[in-house]
Amino acid sequence: MHILEALDFHARFRPNDLAIIHEGGAATFLHLRHAVLGTAMRVRAAGLNPDRPVGVYVTDPFLHFVLVLALMHEAIPSFSGHPNYDPPPAGVEFGAYLCDRQMPFMQPAAIIAVDASWATPLAPGAAGPDRRLFKGPHSLVRIIASSGTTGVPKAVGFDSEMIDRGIEFPAKIGSLGEQPNITAIGLASGLGFRHCLGHLQLGNAQVFTSARLDMIGAIMRFNVKFVTASPVQIQALLEFVERGMLRLPSLKHVRVAGSVISPVTVLRARARLCPNVTGDYGATEVGMVAEAPAELLERIPGCAGYVHPWNKVEIVDDADRPLPFGAEGIVRIWSRSIVSGYLGDPPENRTAFKDGWFYPGDLGTMTKEGLLIIAGRVSEVINAGGVKVSPDLINSVLLGMQGVVDAAAFGVQYPDRPTEIWTAVVTPQPLDEGALIESCRKTLGGRAPQRIVRVEHIPRNSMGKILTAELRRQVTGRP
């Protein structure tokens, strides 16, 4: 089912129900449909080439969403830029950019300035343009940048069938949650895109947050029941709630996605936000893979969750041979919404996609019950003179200590001695490095960090994953 067919249905069957609440007001399903049709007319008048993707760089989340739906209406592939206006990944040649601010990387493509007037609905009774169709079932519809934990985001392409599968299965199992809802992870991510389209397909009311409509204000004002956010966004929400001694009685469900969340943060979220906290493990390349209830997130560091019945996950060795339950190895994933590779055929296609499986770069174990536990990233495991340790293990230990707001471990290599384990921490209080290291040794032994450095913030991508190379340069001045 095409997402615009779902919008047409809701606009006819329940035209006055709220579809989207945003900083500029609210849109019913009928209003949203007319806004998409009006925007489609503007897109058609711009004469865009349907064979060339269009990048959307617009801060206003409502206008951004309407532009994406209008491009779908006109059968033009789209890409959503990150709110910080990072350039798109390599491997794609864009025909145009719809933007509210021009950036140097947009040249030489056509640059079309857009504003709120583009989302003006058609007048009542006006005939909208007929929807154009993509050339075939496997035509490129959407481009999403992979998370870029290596520092180099890659372009992932989706056709309409893959988009529909990415929405269908989470909706069937009830993973999209209650309404009204907030998906704090935006349209630039695979998860944010799937959730926004999934809620629209289900007819759920969504609240789009922004600079003028922050998450706390939106939850309190509109009685939001369901929030999906990254661990960093949850951390910021908790700090605001705890500082102001606020209560959010409407909130019934918090879903954490994008990266590993520490057990301590889960405990805080259950105490301060709501008891029902779930974890979501997945990847842009395969969609949603597994989910975990709060009691497992609290008890098992690195818990990714139970693998969904429509997915397959295996733990393999360096030669891609499956390992027995409980053995630690390399994680590989198959799903019905898996992509075949990155656009532009970068070198990563040879390592990330093999024999129909996707290799996300994680180390993990699997239990007989189908519980996936992530031990860390293959590329980020620190080998300090033969002592191997996942940064996530160190981070979770430090995050359980009083006064530590954020933490990120990494290795520092030397030409004349073994690699050292360093950790950057964010803390509002003076740092007692020796005391923290000693506390870590009680739990980690020889895997404890040898240096702990206080920083103002830890660089992360849009999904909350640590940008280790950037952090290492920030702390040591070395690559």
ROPAVEX-88081 format. One record per atom (N, C-alpha, C): residue in one letter; x, y negated, z. Coordinates in steps of 0.02 Angstrom, whole numbers, plus 50000, padded with zeros to 5 digits. Layout:
REM residues N
AXYZ
...
END
This chain:
REM residues 479
M500425006050000
M500005000050000
M500444993850000
H500334989449953
H500704983149950
H500494978650007
I500974975250038
I500824971150096
I500314965650079
L500324963150017
L499844957949998
L499134960749991
E499084967249976
E498414970349975
E498134970650046
A498564972050095
A498344971950165
A498124964950185
L498504959850164
L498314952950180
L497644951250147
D497544953250085
D496904952050051
D496324955250090
F496434961450114
F495904964850152
F495734961150215
H496234959350254
H496104955750317
H495774949050304
A495974945650250
A495684939150234
A494944939750216
R494744945450189
R494044946450171
R493644949150230
F493934953950266
F493564957450319
F493534953550384
R494074949950401
R494114946250464
R494464939550452
P494164935450409
P494504929450385
P494684924550440
N494304924250494
N494424919250546
N494844921650604
D495084927850601
D495524930250654
D496224927350645
L496564926150701
L497234923250697
L497734928250669
A498134925950622
A498674930050595
A499344927750623
I499464921250622
I500114918550644
I500004912050684
I500334911750741
I500374905550780
I501084903050775
H501164896650759
H501844893850748
H501864886750774
E502444883550769
E502524876950799
E502074871750767
G501864872950705
G501434868050671
G500694869350682
G500514874650717
G499814876150728
G499684883650725
A499154885450690
A498974892550685
A498674893750616
A498744899950593
A498474901950528
A498054908150536
T497424907750514
T497014913650511
T497234917850451
F496954923850446
F497134927950388
F496924924650323
L496354921350322
L496134917950261
L496594912050245
H496774908250297
H497224902650288
H497904905050262
L498164910550290
L498804913150268
L498774915450196
R498234918850178
R498164921150108
R498164915250061
H497784909950078
H497754904050034
H498424900450033
A498794900450089
A499454897350090
A499934901150044
V499904907850045
V500334911850002
V500164910549928
L499524910149912
L499324908849843
L499544901849821
G499464896849865
G499684890149848
G500434889849837
T500804893349879
T501534893449873
T501744897349810
A501374902649793
A501524906449733
A501454902049671
M500964897449671
M500894892849615
M501504888349609
R501774885949666
R502374881749665
R502974885749640
V503024892049663
V503574896249641
V503534897549566
R502924898849541
R502834900149469
R503004893949428
A502814888149453
A502954881949417
A503704880449414
A504084883149461
A504804882049462
A505164886049407
G504814890849376
G505094894549321
G505674899049340
L505634902249398
L506184906449422
L506224912849380
N506834915349372
N506954921449334
N506804927449379
P506304931649361
P506124937349404
P506664942749407
D507154942449362
D507694947449363
D508274945349408
R508234939549438
R508764937049482
R508484935649551
P508774938449603
P508524937349671
P508554930049691
V508114928249737
V508074921449763
V508244921549838
G508704917449859
G508874916749929
G508434911549963
V508174913150021
V507754908550059
V508134906350121
Y508294899950124
Y508644897050181
Y508214891350208
V507744893250251
V507254888550279
V507194889850354
T507264884750394
T507254885450467
T506564886850494
D506054883550468
D505374884450492
D505154891650479
P505034895650531
P504894902750519
P504234903950482
F503734899750493
F503104900750457
F503184899350383
L503494893650366
L503614892150295
L504054897550264
H504554899850300
H505004905050275
H504614911450258
F504174913550303
F503784919550293
F503314918750233
V503004913050227
V502544911750171
V502934911950105
L503534909050104
L503944909250043
L504124916350023
V504294920450072
V504464927450057
V503854931150028
L503274930150057
L502664933350031
L502494930649962
A502604924249951
A502454921249885
A502934924149832
L503554925149849
L504024928149801
L503824935349786
M503574938949836
M503304945649823
M502714945149775
H502284940249785
H501704939249741
H501924938249669
E502484934849660
E502734933249593
E503224938549567
A503304944149604
A503754949649584
A504464947249575
I504704943249623
I505384940749623
I505734943249685
P506294946749680
P506654949249739
P506884943349783
S506874944549849
S507044939149896
S507574941449946
F507924936449974
F508404937450027
F508314931850078
S508284933550142
S508204928550194
S508884927050226
G509094920750221
G509714918750252
G509634918150327
H510194919150363
H510184918550435
H510074911250455
P509754909950513
P509634903050533
P510254898650540
N510854901750547
N511454897650550
N511754896250481
Y511384898250429
Y511554896750359
Y512214899950337
D512344905950361
D512904909750335
D512784911350262
P513304911850221
P513194913650151
P512954920850146
P512634922650092
P512394929550083
P512974934250072
P512864940650081
P513414945550069
P513604945849996
A514214948149984
A514454948949915
A514074954649881
G514114954749815
G513814960249778
G513144958549746
V512894952449756
V512254950349728
V512344943649694
E512064942949634
E512074936649598
E511384933549603
F511334927949637
F510694924749649
F510524919949592
G509874919849575
G509644915349523
G509474908549550
A509254908249613
A509044901849642
A509044902449718
Y509014896649750
Y508924896249823
Y508344891549837
L507884893849879
L507374889549907
L507624887549976
C507734881149988
C508074879150049
C507834872350074
D507934871350140
D507814864750168
D508464861050181
R509024864250163
R509684861050169
R510154864450120
Q510484860450079
Q510954863250030
Q511614865050063
M511904870650039
M512554872850063
M513014874050003
P513664873250012
P514124874049955
P514074880849920
F513944886249959
F513934892849929
F513364893849880
M512874889249881
M512294890049837
M512444888549764
Q512984885049750
Q513184883849682
Q513454890249650
P513344891449585
P513014887349535
P512274889049524
A511964892749569
A511254894549561
A510814888249566
A510204888849541
A509734883349547
A509564882249621
I509554876049643
I509414874349712
I508754870449714
I508264873149747
I507594870149749
I507424868349821
A507344861949834
A507184859549901
A506444860949916
V506314863749975
V505624865149995
V505494861850062
D504864860450074
D504654857750139
D503974860550156
A503674858250210
A503044861050235
A502484860550184
S502514855750138
S501984854950089
S501924861050043
W502464864950037
W502444870849994
W501934875950021
A501804875950085
A501354880850115
A500644878050120
T500494872750085
T499814869950086
T499334875050054
P498804876950089
P498344881950062
P497974879350001
L497764883949959
L497314882149904
L496674879249932
A496374874749896
A495734871949916
A495194877449914
P494704877149959
P494164882149958
P493844882649889
G493774888649865
G493474889749800
G493944889449742
A494564887049753
A495044886649698
A495284893549679
A495404894549615
A495644901049591
A496394901449596
G496624906349632
G497344907249639
G497634911249581
P498284911249574
P498594915049520
P498544922549531
D498484926349477
D498474933549482
D499174936049505
R499174941249545
R499804943849569
R500184947349513
R500814945649508
R501244948949459
R501534955249489
L501684960049447
L501934966549470
L502664967349453
F503034970549497
F503724972249482
F503724977349425
K504274977649389
K504304981749328
K504184989149341
G504394991649398
G504314998749412
G504325000149487
P504175006349507
P504145007949578
P504815007349614
H505365007449576
H506025007049607
H506375000449592
S505974995549572
S506254988849561
S506474985749627
L506994981849624
L507234978349684
L506724973249707
V506524973749771
V506024969149800
V506334964749854
R506774967649893
R507044964049951
R507774965749961
I508154960749980
I508864961649997
I508954959550070
I509284963850109
I509424962250179
I510164963450191
A510474958950229
A511174959750246
A511234964650304
S511694969550297
S511834973950353
S512104969750410
S512124972650470
S512274968650529
S512964965550529
G513434968450493
G514084965350488
G514514965950550
T514464971450587
T514874972250647
T515614972450631
T515784974150569
T516484974150548
T516714967250528
G516244962450528
G516414955650506
G516264954550433
V516064959750396
V515904959050325
V515214961850312
P514684957750316
P514014960250301
P513974962750229
K513564967750219
K513474970650153
K512744970250132
A512624969850067
A511944969050041
A511594975750034
V511004976250063
V510594982350058
V509964980750020
G509824984549967
G509244983349926
G508674988149941
F508054985549936
F507454989549950
F506954988749894
D506644994349874
D506064993949830
D505424994149871
S504854993549839
S504224993049876
S504064999449914
E504255005249887
E504115011549921
E504515012049986
M505145010049984
M505565010350043
M505325005450097
I505094999650075
I504824994850123
I504204997650157
D503775000750117
D503155003550145
D503305009150194
R503805013450179
R503985018750226
R504265015950290
G504655010650285
G504945007550344
G504425004650391
I503845003050363
I503285000450404
I502845006150428
E502715010950383
E502215016150396
E502365020450457
F502965023050461
F503115027950514
F503115024850584
P503425019050596
P503375016050662
P502655014350681
A502255012250631
A501555010650645
A501165016850666
K501305022450633
K500945028650648
K501075031050719
I501685029950743
I501865032550810
I501735027250864
G501485021450845
G501315016350894
G501905012050916
S502435011850877
S503035008250899
S503005000750886
L502494998350851
L502464991150838
L502124987450895
G501814990950941
G501584987851003
G500944983950998
E500834980051053
E500204976551062
E500204969551029
Q499644966151033
Q499604959351008
Q499254954951060
P499394948251056
P499874944851013
P500584946751031
N501024946150982
N501704948450991
N502204943350965
I502824944150988
I503384940050963
I503934944850941
T504184943950880
T504784947450857
T505334942150855
A505734941850907
A506244936650912
A506814937850863
I506904944050841
I507404945550790
I507094943750722
G507384938950688
G507064935750631
G507054939650566
L506794936350514
L506704939450449
L507354941150415
A507904938250437
A508544939750405
A508784946850420
S508504949950472
S508694956850490
S508184961850462
G508414968050455
G507964973250432
G507394974450481
L507564974650546
L507044975850596
L506534970150598
G506774963950598
G506314958250599
G505854958150539
F506124959750481
F505724959950420
F505194965350424
R505394971350445
R504924976950450
R504374975350501
H504564972550558
H504064971150609
H503574965850586
C503804960450556
C503344955250534
C502854957950481
L503114961850434
L502664964750384
L502214970050415
G502484973950462
G502064979050494
G501494976150533
H501624970950571
H501084967750609
H500564964550563
L500804961750507
L500334958950459
L499894964450429
Q500204970150413
Q499824975650384
Q499304978250434
L499484978550498
L499024981050549
L498494975950569
G498604969650549
G498134964450569
G498254961750638
N498874962350663
N499054959850730
N499234952450727
A499024948850778
A499214941750783
A499944941250803
Q500324937050767
Q501024936050781
Q501164928850802
V501654927950846
V501864921250866
V502584920350841
F502684915150801
F503354913650775
F503664908250819
T504214909950852
T504544905050895
T505044900950854
S505234895250881
S505694890650847
S505974885950898
A506344880850875
A506654876050920
A506124872350961
R505564871050930
R505034867250965
R504524871750999
L504554878250986
L504104882951019
L504534888751043
D504844887951102
D505304893051127
D504924899151152
M505284904551165
M504974910951182
M504594910551248
I504884907451299
I504554906951363
I503894903051356
G503934897351324
G503324893251314
G502794896951275
A503004900551223
A502524904251182
A502194909851221
I502584913551261
I502304919051301
I501774916351350
M501954910951384
M501504908251435
M500884904951404
R500984901451348
R500434897651318
R499934902051282
F500184907251249
F499754911251206
F499644918351232
N499824919551296
N499704926051328
N499984931851286
V500604931151266
V500934936251225
V501004942651266
K500844948351234
K500874954751267
K501494958851250
F501774957651190
F502314962051165
F502874957851136
V503494959151157
V504074955551133
V504594960551109
T504864959451049
T505434963251024
T506024958451019
A506584960251050
A507154955751053
A507804959751060
S508354956451043
S509014959551052
S509214959051126
P509714962951147
P509944962451217
P510154955351236
V510484951851190
V510684944951206
V510074940451217
Q509564941351176
Q508954937351184
Q508594939151249
I508594945551266
I508294947651330
I508684944651388
Q509344944651382
Q509764941751435
Q509604934451445
A509544930651390
A509374923551395
A508684922551425
L508214926751406
L507534926351433
L507544927651508
L507914932651529
L507964934251601
L508274928451640
E508794925551614
E509124919951649
E508644914151658
F508244912651607
F507764907251611
F507214908851663
V506964914951661
V506434916951707
V506684916951779
E507294919751789
E507564920151857
E507744913251884
R508004908851841
R508184902251864
R507574898151884
G507034898951847
G506424895151861
G505924898751905
M506104904951926
M505654909051967
M504964909551934
L504974910951869
L504354911351831
L504064918351831
R503414918751817
R503074925151807
R502754925051738
L502754930851706
L502454931451639
L501934937051642
P501364935651673
P500864940951685
P500564944051622
S500574940351566
S500274943151506
S500704948551473
L501364948351487
L501834952751453
L501744960051475
K501614964451427
K501484971451442
K502024976151415
H502424973751367
H502894978251334
H503484974151307
V504094976351324
V504694973251297
V505084978651260
R505234977351197
R505634982051157
R506304978951143
V506834982651157
V507514980251148
V507814983751087
A508094979851042
A508354982650980
A508974978850958
G509364982050916
G509934978550886
G510604980850911
S510664982450975
S511294984851004
S511154987851072
V511674990651102
V511604994051166
V511434989151222
I510974990951265
I510804986851323
I511054990451386
S511314986651432
S511594989651493
S511024991751540
P511134997151579
P510624999251627
P510434993751677
V510914989551696
V510764984051743
V510274979151712
T510364977551648
T509904972951615
T509204975951609
V509174982551598
V508514985851596
V508164985251663
L508534986351718
L508244985651784
L507984978551796
R508374973651776
R508154966651784
R507534965251742
A507524967751680
A506954966651636
A506324969651665
R506374975751693
R505784978951721
R505534975251783
A506004972351821
A505804968851882
A505534961851867
R505824958451818
R505664951351806
R505184950151748
L505174954751698
L504764953651639
L504144958051640
C504244964551635
C503694969351640
C503984976351647
P503634981051678
P503904987751689
P504014991751625
N503634990251573
N503664994351512
N504204991551465
V504794994451469
V505354992451426
V505574998451385
T505634997651321
T505865003151278
T506455000851236
G506875005551217
G507445004151175
G507335006851105
D507585003351056
D507495005150985
D508185005750953
Y508345011650925
Y508975012750891
Y508835013850817
G509195010150775
G509105010950703
G509635007050666
A509545006550601
A510015002950559
A509645000450497
T509884994950469
T509584992350408
T509534997650355
E510055001850350
E510115006750295
E509625012550302
V509355013850361
V508915019650371
V508275017950408
G508215011950433
G507615010050470
G507655012250543
M507085012950573
M507035014850644
M507175022350650
V507625024150697
V507845031050702
V507615034450767
A507675030950823
A507525033950888
A507295028550936
E506965030550990
E506775025851042
E506785029251110
A506905025051161
A507005027751229
A506565024051278
P506265027651326
P505885024351380
P506365021351431
A506095016951472
A506515013151520
A506885017751568
E506565023051592
E506895027251642
E507525030551616
L507545031951550
L508165034751520
L508675029251509
L508455023351488
L508915017751478
L509265015951543
E508895016451599
E509185014951664
E509695020151686
R509555026351670
R509935031951698
R510515034151654
I510475033151588
I510975035851542
I511285030151502
P511895028051519
P512235022951479
P512295025051406
G512145020551360
G512205022151289
G511615025951261
C511075026751300
C510495030551277
C510165027151217
A510155030651160
A509815027951101
A509085030151098
G508945036051126
G508255038351129
G508135044951094
Y507505046951095
Y507305053051060
Y507225051550986
V507515055750945
V507495054750873
V506775055950849
H506535051550807
H505855052250782
H505785058350737
P505195061250736
P505105067650700
P505205067150625
W505185061150596
W505275060450524
W506005059050506
N506435058850556
N507155057650545
N507565063750562
K508175064050537
K508655069150556
K509305065750578
V509575067950634
V510215065450658
V510655071350675
E511275071150652
E511755076350668
E512395073150696
I512735076950739
I513385075050764
I513895079550729
V514385076550695
V514865080350656
V515585078550675
D516055082750654
D516755081350667
D517045077350609
D517705076450609
D518025072450557
D517975075550487
A517825082050485
A517745085450420
A517005086250402
D516565082550436
D515845082550423
D515515089150439
R515805093050485
R515505099350506
R515085098150568
P514445100450568
P514005099350626
P514295102250690
L514225098550745
L514465100650810
L513885103150853
P514015107150903
P513475109650946
P513195104150991
F512615105551020
F512295100851066
F512775099251123
G512805092851141
G513225090751196
G513935088851177
A514155090651116
A514825088951094
A514835081851066
E515365078151081
E515415071351056
E515725071250987
G515445067350942
G515705067050874
G515415061050837
I515445061450772
I515215055950728
I514475056850713
V514105051450719
V513375051550707
V513245050650632
R512805054950605
R512555053850538
R511795054650537
I511465050950491
I510745050250493
I510445051350423
W509885054650422
W509465054950362
W508765052650381
S508465048750338
S507765046750348
S507425046150280
R506765045850280
R506395045250217
R506455038250188
S506705033550228
S506805026750202
S507545025150194
I507975030150188
I508685029050180
I508835025950112
V509315021350110
V509535018650046
V510115022850020
S510255022149956
S510775026249925
S511465023149928
G511495016749945
G512145013349949
G512055005849951
Y512605002349958
Y512594995049960
Y512604992249889
L512284986549879
L512294983249814
L513004980849799
G513174981049735
G513844978849714
G514374984249721
D514194990149747
D514644995849754
D515304994049789
P515274991549851
P515894990149888
P516224996649910
P516854996449932
P517205002549953
P516845006350009
E516465002750051
E516115005950107
E515605011150084
N515395010850021
N514915015949996
N515205023050001
R515865023649995
R516165030249996
R516205033150067
T516195028950116
T516255031250185
T515585031250223
A515145026550206
A514515025950242
A513975030550215
F514025032550152
F513515036750121
F513845042850090
K513685048750119
K513985054950095
K513475060550096
D513385063750038
D512945069650031
D512245068250057
G511985062350045
G511305060650064
G511235058250136
W511785057850173
W511775055550243
W512065048550248
F511835044850298
F512125038350314
F512545038950377
Y513145036350375
Y513605036350432
Y513645029250461
P513295027850516
P513285020950542
P513925018750576
G514395023450586
G515015021650620
G514985022450695
D514495026150720
D514415027250791
D514695034050812
L514935034350874
L515095040650907
L514515042350954
G514355048750959
G513805050451003
G513745057851017
T513245059551056
T513075066551071
T512325067351062
M512115073651054
M511405075251047
M511235080951094
T510675080351129
T510445085751172
T509975090351135
K509825096151164
K509355100851132
K508665097751124
E508495093151169
E507835089951167
E507785084451115
G508325083151079
G508305077951028
G508465071051054
L508815070751111
L509005064251139
L509695062351113
L509735056551081
L510365054051054
L510675049151103
I511325050151117
I511685045851163
I512295043151126
I512345036551123
I512885033351086
I513465031851134
A514065034151114
A514655033051156
A515045026851135
G514915024351076
G515265018351053
G515365018550978
R515725013550952
R515875013250881
R516515017050866
V516515020950811
V517105024650792
V517705019950784
S517585014250751
S518125009650736
S518355005650796
E517965005750851
E518125001450908
E518365005350969
V518395011950964
V518665015851020
V519385013751032
I519545012151093
I520215009651110
I520655015651129
N521215016251096
N521705021451112
N522305018051144
A522325018051211
A522855014651248
A523365019851272
G523845021151230
G524365026051248
G524095032951258
G523595035051219
G523305041651226
G522675041751268
V522535036351304
V521915035851343
V521385032651298
K520875036451280
K520355034051236
K519735032151275
V519455026351259
V518865023951294
V518445019651248
S517785020351254
S517325016151216
S517245009451251
P517275003851214
P517154997351245
P516484996951281
D515975000451254
D515305000151284
D515315002751356
L515725007851369
L515765010651436
L516045005451485
I516575001951465
I516854996751507
I516364991051516
N516034989051461
N515564983551465
N514994984951513
S514734991151511
S514174992851555
S514374992751628
V514994994751643
V515244994651712
V515294987451736
L515574983051696
L515654976051716
L514994972451723
L514524974051678
L513874970751681
L513474972651744
G513674978051776
G513354979951839
G513644976451899
M514154972251888
M514484968751944
M514184961751952
Q514134959752014
Q513824953352029
Q514204947551996
G513834943151965
G514114937151936
G514334937851864
V514364943951836
V514564944951767
V513944944551722
V513934939451680
V513354938251636
V513424942051571
D514034942551545
D514154946151483
D514874948751484
A514994954051446
A515664957151445
A515784960651379
A516424960551358
A516604963851295
A517324966151299
A517434972751295
A518104975551297
A518384976451227
F519044976051220
F519364976951156
F520094978851168
G520414981551116
G521114983451122
G521574978151093
V522144977251124
V522664972651100
V523284976751085
Q523494976751023
Q524064980851002
Q524714976951006
Y525244980651021
Y525914977751025
Y526404982050985
P526914979050956
P527394983050916
P527864987350959
D527954985451022
D528464988751064
D528194992351125
R527524992651132
R527234996251189
R526514998251173
P526225002751213
P525545005151197
P525024999551197
T524485000851161
T523914996251160
T523654995051230
E523484988851246
E523194987251311
E522434986251305
I522084987951358
I521364987051362
I521224980251394
W520914975751356
W520734969151380
W519964968651382
T519724964351424
T518994963051426
T518884955551435
A518434952851395
A518214945951404
A517554946051443
V517484941651491
V516864941251530
V516614934151532
V515964933551535
V515634927151546
V515364927151617
T515584922351656
T515364921951726
T515334914651747
P514814912651784
P514774905651807
P515224904051866
Q515514909151895
Q515924908151955
Q516664909151939
P517124906751982
P517834907851970
P517994915251962
L518464916651918
L518634923651903
L519194926151948
D519044931551985
D519564935052023
D519744941251983
E520234940451938
E520404945751891
E520614952051927
G521034951451978
G521274957352013
G520724961252045
A520234957752077
A519684961152111
A519244964752060
L519114961652003
L518694964851952
L519034971051923
I519684970451910
I520044976251884
I520034982051934
E520134980451997
E520124985652049
E519434988952053
S518904984952048
S518214987652050
S518114992251990
C518374990451932
C518314994651873
C518685001251882
R519265001051914
R519665007151923
R519295012251966
K518885009952013
K518515014652055
K518035018952015
T517785016151958
T517325019851916
T517665022851855
L518135019051825
L518425021051761
L519105024251767
G519435023551824
G520105026451831
G520595023351782
G520945027551744
G521435025251696
G521145021851635
R520485022051628
R520175018651571
R519955011551588
A520125009251648
A519945002451669
A520354997351629
P520084991351619
P520464986251582
P521084984051620
Q521594982351581
Q522214979851610
Q522234972251616
R521824969051576
R521744961751580
R521004960051576
I520774955251616
I520094952651611
I520154945051604
V519844942351552
V519904935251536
V519204932051536
R519154926351567
R518514922751569
R518444918551505
V517854919051473
V517704915151413
V517024911751422
E516894906551382
E516264903051386
E515694907051356
H515844910651302
H515344914851270
H515694920251230
I515324925551215
I515584931151176
I515244930851107
P515644930451053
P515334929950987
P514964936350968
R514364935350944
R513934940950923
R513594939250858
N513364944450822
N512984943150762
N512244942250780
S511824941650729
S511114940150740
S510754945550779
M511024951750780
M510704957250816
M511004958250885
G511474953850904
G511764954250970
G512384958550974
K512624961250918
K513214965550918
K513844961250922
I514314963550961
I514934959850974
I515354959550911
L515604953650893
L516064952750838
L516774953350866
T517014959550869
T517634960950905
T518234957350876
A518304957350810
A518884954050780
A518894946650796
E518324943450793
E518284936350809
E518434935150883
L518184939550926
L518324938850998
L519074939651011
R519384944550979
R520104945750990
R520504939550970
R520314936550912
R520664930450891
R520544924750941
Q519924924350966
Q519754919051013
Q520154919551077
V520264925651102
V520594926651166
V521344926751160
T521604930151108
T522324931251103
T522664927051049
G522264924351002
G522554920850946
G522844925450894
R522694932050901
R522964937050855
R522394940750821
P522504943450760
P521984947250726
P521864954050759
END
